[in-house]
């Protein structure tokens, strides 16, 4: 079951997000306490990176604007923090 404190009752959620520009790449750090890695999906299309979190009952998502042409390099999930690394 999803952590209702983080996700609330709507289909859109607003977790704490820190974006770090590292020159030719960027890192998105998203705080997702109480969420399991298996519940997370990352979709990247044009200038939008969408973080989806699901359980058996529903899916919630948060869309983040990223630079045109950004590509997913890797992801890391540890201690309730998702790190998404993008090449620009």
C-alpha positions as CSV (number, residue, x, y, z in Angstrom):
1,X,0.0,0.0,0.0
2,X,1.2,3.5,-0.8
3,X,2.2,6.0,1.8
4,X,-0.8,8.3,1.9
5,X,1.1,11.0,3.8
6,X,3.4,11.5,0.8
7,X,0.9,10.8,-2.0
8,X,-2.3,12.2,-0.5
9,X,-5.6,11.4,-2.1
10,X,-5.2,12.8,-5.6
11,X,-3.8,11.3,-8.7
12,X,-1.1,14.1,-8.8
13,X,1.5,14.2,-6.1
14,X,4.2,16.8,-5.2
15,X,7.2,15.1,-3.5
16,X,10.3,17.1,-2.6
17,X,12.4,17.4,-5.8
18,X,16.0,18.8,-6.0
19,X,17.3,19.4,-9.5
20,X,21.1,19.7,-9.9
21,X,22.6,20.9,-13.1
22,X,26.0,19.2,-13.6
23,X,27.1,20.7,-17.0
24,X,26.5,18.0,-19.6
25,X,24.1,16.1,-17.2
26,X,21.6,16.8,-14.5
27,X,20.4,14.9,-11.5
28,X,16.8,14.8,-10.1
29,X,16.6,13.8,-6.4
30,X,13.0,12.9,-5.4
31,X,12.1,12.1,-1.8
32,X,9.7,9.1,-1.8
33,X,9.7,7.7,1.8
34,X,7.6,4.7,2.4
35,X,7.6,3.7,-1.3
36,X,9.2,0.5,-2.7
37,X,11.4,0.6,-5.8
38,X,9.1,-1.8,-7.6
39,X,6.3,0.8,-7.3
40,X,8.3,3.5,-9.3
41,X,8.3,4.1,-13.1
42,X,10.1,6.8,-14.9
43,X,8.9,8.1,-18.3
44,X,10.9,10.6,-20.3
45,X,9.3,12.3,-23.4
46,X,10.6,15.5,-25.1
47,X,10.9,18.0,-22.2
48,X,9.0,16.1,-19.5
49,X,10.2,13.5,-17.0
50,X,7.2,11.8,-15.3
51,X,7.7,9.9,-12.1
52,X,4.8,7.4,-11.6
53,X,4.2,5.6,-8.4
54,X,1.7,2.7,-8.3
55,X,0.1,0.2,-6.1
56,X,-2.7,-2.3,-6.8
57,X,-5.3,0.4,-6.4
58,X,-4.0,3.4,-8.3
59,X,-1.2,5.3,-10.1
60,X,-0.1,8.8,-9.1
61,X,2.4,10.9,-11.1
62,X,4.5,14.0,-11.0
63,X,5.7,15.6,-14.3
64,X,9.0,17.6,-14.2
65,X,10.3,19.8,-17.0
66,X,13.7,18.8,-18.3
67,X,15.9,20.2,-21.1
68,X,15.0,19.2,-24.7
69,X,16.9,16.1,-25.8
70,X,17.6,14.9,-22.3
71,X,18.2,11.1,-22.1
72,X,17.9,8.8,-19.1
73,X,21.4,7.8,-18.1
74,X,20.7,5.8,-14.9
75,X,18.7,5.7,-11.8
76,X,19.4,4.9,-8.2
77,X,16.9,4.3,-5.3
78,X,18.1,4.1,-1.7
79,X,16.7,5.2,1.6
80,X,13.5,6.5,0.2
81,X,15.3,8.8,-2.3
82,X,15.1,8.3,-6.0
83,X,18.0,9.8,-8.0
84,X,17.5,10.1,-11.8
85,X,20.5,11.0,-13.9
86,X,19.9,12.6,-17.3
87,X,22.4,13.4,-20.0
88,X,21.6,16.7,-21.7
